[in-house]
Amino acid sequence: MRPEMPLIGAFDRVLRLRSLALFDVLRSRELTSIAHLMHDEEIVAGTSLQAEGRPCQRLWVVTEGRLRFLAGGALVDEERAPGFVGLNAALGGVDATLECRAATDVVALWMDAGAFLDVLEDQFELFLHLRRWLAGRVVALQAEVGSFHTAAEHAPVEPWPAPPMALVERLLAMRRTPVFRDIPVNAVAQMARGDRDFTRSAGATLWRRGDAGSFLVVVTRGEVECSCPDGGASFRAGPGFVIGADAAFGGVGYGYDATAATDVGGIRIEASMLIDVIEDHPSVAQWMLAHFSREEIRLRKQRAGLATE
């Protein structure tokens, strides 16, 4: 261990936390309460901070040094401080874990992962900021890798409804999609009551990459051409696809252009409605952060050329 690497004092913890994008929205009182839960530690190169496929015990804020992330022993990427270890795992569970080892000697702060989740539950502004922070990382990785979270039902057993739709038709159509299947039915029902039918003629623009993610669409009729304007990946979204979900859920810009390839019909859900649902249903907030955490890990593996499900 290098003797010149200083431990971080209590006052310095607040300053270091404030310098990180994840915590820069918090007031001094809130930062101080988090800082009091954190501990200083120096870590020798080669030490494991998080094991792959194991529950997260500690959330680390690495303030000096370099980290190496691995999956199945294969290198995924390396990061220089400042950085986080265990955040994805704490939010997304074992499916959102990578092995993390100190590539060099590092200086870090750590806190119990459960204590961080308690803070997150009490600080809605921190949740909103974390949601946006994670979503921005995911949308950027999706555009880089060319893999977008828009999955549809693999084997539809009945036709998808076309607008105009009754409330029960919207609810049942949403529950058939992988995106809304895992969200509690009463929360989906709230969205279905507040949504509206969506139609566009062939050739119409739904949005451009970078536009504010103000709504998502559950496609039930026709096809939407989705493409990255810089020559990246493109795909067609037909009935059962949910497009714009990550941007709308995360409150960030869309990661691709979306244009109606044919006449299109579906269900439009406003991002503002999603915030109301989150406030009324904490489990939806947990699901959302878990989704972004797992999606980021999947994309990081894919970028490294590793097989993902």
Secondary structure, DSSP 8 states (H G I E B T S, - for coil): --TT-----HHHHHHHHHTSTTTTTS-HHHHHHHHTT-EEEEE-TT-EEE-TTS---EEEEEEESEEEEEETTEEEEEEESSEEESHHHHHHGGGG--EEEESS-EEEEEEEHHHHHHHHHH-HHHHHHHHHHHHHHHHHHHHHHT-------SS-SS----SS--HHHHHHHHHTSHHHHTS-HHHHHHHHHH-EEEEE-TT-EEE-TTSB--EEEEEEES-EEEE-TTS--EEEE-TT-EESHHHHHHT-B-SSEEEESS-EEEEEEEHHHHHHHHHH-HHHHHHHHHHHHHHHHHHHHHHTT----
